Amino acid sequence: MHRPTPTNKEIKLSSKRYIVSKTDTKGIIIYSNDYFVEVCGYSEKELLGKPHSIVRHPDMPKIAFKLMWDRINKGENMVAVVKNLSKSGDHYWVVTDFEPKIDPLSKKIISHTAFRRAAPKKAKETVEPIYAKLLELEKEGGMEASEKFLHDFLKENNTTYDDFVNSLVQEQGIFKLFFTTMKKLFS
Ligand SMILES: Cc1cc2nc3c(=O)[nH]c(=O)nc-3n(C[C@H](O)[C@H](O)[C@H](O)COP(=O)(O)O)c2cc1C
């Protein structure tokens, strides 16, 4: 797969638009909305049928995706702050929520939809050095090392992953309502 070389340029996202994509249970893209196409720079044709790692940024630690898959495979939501790479090598920071689609008969997960909004400055600034540390640990001691660091970090701060991330990304009032409505429309 074509791997763009990362630049230092951040793509500024609209606070009013959402990046939506849907994948099968293996993370292969089966739907993208127009804003996803606009921001990542790949056409819909280039995205469909490709693994979602097409927008993976090398600054993202593996442990972030492991946690995500562990949760969404159980049909649970997971809020994550993610740095993504566009086709041109520029990046954009998002807050992602997931929604599984469950087959009513087999009760098995058929697909995952991700809803992304612009990450608040505070969230980016907080997680960037943490991700850098996790990545460094992964290079030295693999994912076990980064998992341990994350576990200890949350423990020392007397918090859980969910509480920590939610404190960074919490939407309030009208935005919260808008986001909930958006999720209902797509799932
Ligand atoms: C619905 C859904 C959306 C995803 N969105 C992204 C995304 O925006 N960026 C990303 O890097 N990975 C995303 N992933 C995770 C990728 O599938 C993949 O696990 C990740 O990019 C790590 O790739 P790698 O395992 O090849 O290193 C998503 C997965 C799912 C199921």
The ligand as an SDF file (V2000), in Angstrom:
LIG
                    3D

 31 33  0  0  0  0  0  0  0  0999 V2000
  -14.7570    1.3700   12.1780 C   0  0  0  0  0  0  0  0  0  0  0  0
  -13.2570    1.4670   12.2760 C   0  0  0  0  0  0  0  0  0  0  0  0
  -12.6410    2.6780   12.0490 C   0  0  0  0  0  0  0  0  0  0  0  0
  -11.2630    2.8190   12.1490 C   0  0  0  0  0  0  0  0  0  0  0  0
  -10.7050    4.0420   11.9360 N   0  0  0  0  0  0  0  0  0  0  0  0
   -9.3680    4.1810   11.9710 C   0  0  0  0  0  0  0  0  0  0  0  0
   -8.7650    5.4460   11.7300 C   0  0  0  0  0  0  0  0  0  0  0  0
   -9.4320    6.4590   11.5000 O   0  0  0  0  0  0  0  0  0  0  0  0
   -7.4140    5.5140   11.7620 N   0  0  0  0  0  0  0  0  0  0  0  0
   -6.6240    4.4360   12.0250 C   0  0  0  0  0  0  0  0  0  0  0  0
   -5.3970    4.5730   12.0270 O   0  0  0  0  0  0  0  0  0  0  0  0
   -7.1800    3.2310   12.2900 N   0  0  0  0  0  0  0  0  0  0  0  0
   -8.5140    3.0890   12.2640 C   0  0  0  0  0  0  0  0  0  0  0  0
   -9.0790    1.8670   12.5310 N   0  0  0  0  0  0  0  0  0  0  0  0
   -8.1850    0.7660   12.9720 C   0  0  0  0  0  0  0  0  0  0  0  0
   -7.5390    0.0430   11.8170 C   0  0  0  0  0  0  0  0  0  0  0  0
   -8.4220   -0.9610   11.3790 O   0  0  0  0  0  0  0  0  0  0  0  0
   -6.1910   -0.5920   12.2400 C   0  0  0  0  0  0  0  0  0  0  0  0
   -6.3950   -1.4810   13.3050 O   0  0  0  0  0  0  0  0  0  0  0  0
   -5.1630    0.4600   12.6760 C   0  0  0  0  0  0  0  0  0  0  0  0
   -5.0200    1.4520   11.6920 O   0  0  0  0  0  0  0  0  0  0  0  0
   -3.7990   -0.1710   12.9500 C   0  0  0  0  0  0  0  0  0  0  0  0
   -3.3200   -0.7300   11.7950 O   0  0  0  0  0  0  0  0  0  0  0  0
   -2.2470   -1.9040   11.8000 P   0  0  0  0  0  0  0  0  0  0  0  0
   -2.7840   -2.9550   12.7160 O   0  0  0  0  0  0  0  0  0  0  0  0
   -2.1320   -2.3340   10.3800 O   0  0  0  0  0  0  0  0  0  0  0  0
   -1.0060   -1.2820   12.3390 O   0  0  0  0  0  0  0  0  0  0  0  0
  -10.4610    1.7010   12.4570 C   0  0  0  0  0  0  0  0  0  0  0  0
  -11.0910    0.4600   12.6790 C   0  0  0  0  0  0  0  0  0  0  0  0
  -12.4640    0.3500   12.6080 C   0  0  0  0  0  0  0  0  0  0  0  0
  -13.1170   -0.9770   12.8670 C   0  0  0  0  0  0  0  0  0  0  0  0
  1  2  1  0
  2  3  1  0
  2 30  2  0
  3  4  2  0
  4  5  1  0
  4 28  1  0
  5  6  2  0
  6  7  1  0
  6 13  1  0
  7  8  2  0
  7  9  1  0
  9 10  1  0
 10 11  2  0
 10 12  1  0
 12 13  2  0
 13 14  1  0
 14 15  1  0
 14 28  1  0
 15 16  1  0
 16 17  1  0
 16 18  1  0
 18 19  1  0
 18 20  1  0
 20 21  1  0
 20 22  1  0
 22 23  1  0
 23 24  1  0
 24 25  2  0
 24 26  1  0
 24 27  1  0
 28 29  2  0
 29 30  1  0
 30 31  1  0
M  END
$$$$
